[in-house]
């Protein structure tokens, strides 16, 4: 590995983040990151809004060999900050694109399903193993919403059914459904990187012949036995009509990515089309399941 990078930290307080970013880039910063200085999560901003935390820290990365004391002093003067508001440290060079692997280990969901990074062995009789590299897309199973969906899939009779994974990220839900016996899955996302990651993960698991991936419009006018949408409460409500229409009569919808106090509102948005089951919660997050009205259920117990 190369020499360590210099990292400058600025406690912004009431300072304009844009001005601080501009000063850092003017001083030669390679990148700038804003983070929460306390514990004030921003969970779901309104469309078009990018709110910051009440107490925000800026971290700027500079090339190896840069002088921490010199840059810290220069930024303190440029931004009219007290000496204690600016600090610096060194950051060892590492293969950052693979750094997520340090926290990603084989995980079991339900009775049979395992998700693992490449090359790690699973010693479990009857295991259904999904090998995953999310790349730059969201979804490894470590988040409670994804874990809830994976456990639901492990406990549901999927043999031969059709699946829509709306907002697929890494493709983890569509591919888990296929590995557990689904006949065909369509994975859609607005992010081309997610579609690329999904296709690569399908190839890795020899599931590409039963997977289709594309932008959301690919799903238009089609219906499925099971629709999975692990996104956010706001989009789930906005998309209620189109997602409902994508479920065959008697089919299922599984919704996640919402907080416990959002569950009732999301359930109401789907109640006209579905018999909604009681929510399943974990660590403050919720999964909702519904059975589509208008036909007898052809898959699974009601």
N, C-alpha and C positions, 0 to 999 in steps of 0.2 A: 504494500500500500504506500501511497505518497505521504508527504508531510501534512501535518494537521492544518485545518482551516481555522481562521480567526472568526469568532462569533461575538458580535456586539449585541447587548440586550439594553433596551430602553423602556423604562416604565413610563407610559404615555401620560397618565393622569388626564388632564383636560386638553392635552396637545392634539392638534389635528393629525390623524394618522397619515393622511395624504402628504402633508408637509414633511413628516418624519420619513416617510418612504422616499420622497424626492431627495431629501438631504442625504440619505444613505446611498442611494444610487449615484448621486453626484460625487460621493466620496469613494465610489468604486465597488459598491456591494454587488455580489453575484446574484443574491436572492434576498428577499425580505419575507418574513412570516409574521402574521399577527396571531396571538393566542390569548387565552383567558388567564389573567393573573390570579384570579380567585377561584370560585366554583359557581359560576353563573352561566349555565348552559343556554344557548340559543337553539331551540329545538325545531321550530318551523316558522321561518319568517314569511310575511305576506309576499305574494308574487311581485317581483321587481325590486324587493328590498334586500339589503345586505347589512343588517344591523351588527354592531360589534358589542362586546361585553362592557359592563360598567367600568371594569378595571382591565385594561388591555396592555399586553406586553408586545413590543416589537423585537424580533430577533433578525439581525442582518448577518449574512455570511460573506466573508471576505477571503481573498486568495491566500494560500499558504505564504508565510513570510511577512504578512502585513503586521504593522505595529499596533498592538492593542492600546497601549497608553496614548499614543499619538492620535489614533482615530477616535478614541473615547473622548479625549479633550476637545478635538475639533468638532465633534457632533454636539457636545455639551454647549459649546460656544454658539454654533450655528442655530441651535434650537432653543437657546436661552434656558437651559436646564441646569439644575443643581448637580453637583458632582456625583451625588449618590444615585441619581436617576439613570446613569449610564454605567454599565459594567461590561466586562468581556471575559471570555474563556476560549479554550482551544477545543476543536472538534476533530477527532481522529477520522481520517479518510477510511471509508468502508464501501462495499458494494451496496449502495443504498437501495437500488431497485430490488434487492433480495432481502432487505432487512426484516420484512414482515415474517420471514420464516422462523426467526428466533422466538416468536410468540405463537407459532402455528404448529400444533402437534396433532396426532391422530385423535379424533373425537367420535364418540358413539352417540347416536340419536335413536331413541327407541330401542327395539329389540335387536334389529339386524343391521341397520345402516351405520356405516363408518365413513368419515371424511378424513382424508390424510393428504399431507404434502407428498411430493414425489419421492419414491424410494424408501418410505418407512413401512415396516412390516406390521401386519395386523394378524394377531394370533387369536382368532375367535371363530368357533365352529359356526358355519352357516352365515358368516358375515357377508354383507353386500357392501363392497368397497368402492368409494368414489375418490379418485385421485384428482386433486385440485391445485391449480395455480391461478389465483385471481388476476395476476398481472396488475394492471392499473384500474381494474373494475372492482366494485363492491361485492363482498359476499364470500365468507369462508366458513360460516356457521358459528363464529364466536359471538356474534350479537344475539341477544335474546329473541328478537323477532325472527331471525333466520333459523335459530334453533327450534323455536316453536313450530315453524312450518315444516322443518325436516322431521321432527318427531311425529307430526300429524301425518306426513306422507308415509312414514314407516308403519303406521298403524292402520292405513286405509287400503282396501283392495284395489290395486291399480291395474291389474292384469288387462292388457289390451286396450285401455281407454286412451282418449285424446286429451292433451293438456295444453293450455295456454299459460305461459309464464310471462306476466306483464310487468316490465321493469326488471329484466332478468339479471342485470349486473354481470357477475362472473358466470351465470348460467347454472348456478348450484341447484336451484329448485327444479328446473326442467330436467337436468341431468340426473338428479336423485330420483325423480319420478320414473325416468326411463330405466335406470339401473334397477329399480324396484318392480319393473314389469309393465309400465305404460307402453302403449303401442306406438304413439307418435307425440312429439311435443313441438310447439311453436314458441320460441323465445323472442320477445320483442323488447327493444329499448331505444331511447332517443340518442344514446351515446354510441358512436361507432366503435369506441374502444371496448365497450361492453360486448358488442356483437362479435368483435374479433376474439376477445377472451373466451366467450361462450363457445365459439367454433373450435378454438384450440383445445379447450377442455373436453369437448365432445370427441375430437380426434384422439386425445390422450386416453380416453376411456372406451374407445371403440363403439361410440354411440352416435356417430355422425350420420349414419344411414337412417336413423329415426328422428333426427333433429332438423328443424328449419329455424333459421334466425333472420330477423329483419327489423325494420322500423315499424312503429305501431300500426301504420296504415295497412301493412300486410295482413293484419288480423281482421280488417273490415269486412263485414258480411259473412264471416265464418262463425261457426259455433262449436263448442267443445264440451266434453263430459266434465272437465274440471278446469276451472280458472284460478290461478294463483296470482295474487297481487301483493307483494311485500314492498310497499312504497311509503307514503305518508298520509295522514288523515285528510288533509286538504285535497290532494289529488284524488283520493279514494271517493270522496263525496262528489267532486266535480265530474268524475268519470263513472258515476253510479249507473247511469242509463246505458252507456256503451258497454261497460263490463257485464252488466246484467244480460244484455242482448247476446253476449258472446257465450253464455251458458245454455246448454241444451235443456229442455224441460226434464225435470228429474235429476239434473246434474248438480254439481257442487261448486261453490265459490269459497275460497279461503283468502281472507284479508288480514294483513298484518302491517307492522310499521307504525302503529298508533299507540298512544299512551292510554292508561286506564280511564282517565277522565274524558277521553275522546271517543271511547267505544260506543256509548249510547247514541251519539250523534251520527257516527258512521253506520251503525246498525239501522237507524231510522231511514237513512238514505237508500237502503237496500230492502227494507221491509215490504215494499209493495210487490216485489218480485220473488222474495225468498222467505222461507221459514228459517228464521235465524236461531241458532243454538246459543246457549250461554257462553259468554266470553271465557277464554282461557288466558290467564295472566302469568307473567314471569318478570320479576324485577321491575315492575311498573309498566311493562309493555304487554300488549294484548294481541291475541289471535281471535278472529271471528270466522265462523263457518255458517254457511247457509245452503239450503236445498231449494233449487229452482222450482217454483210453482208452474202448473200448466201441464204436468205429466207425471206418471208414476216413476218413482226412483228406480233406475236400472242398475245403479252401482252402489254397493255398500249399504249399511244399515241406516235408517232414518233416525 
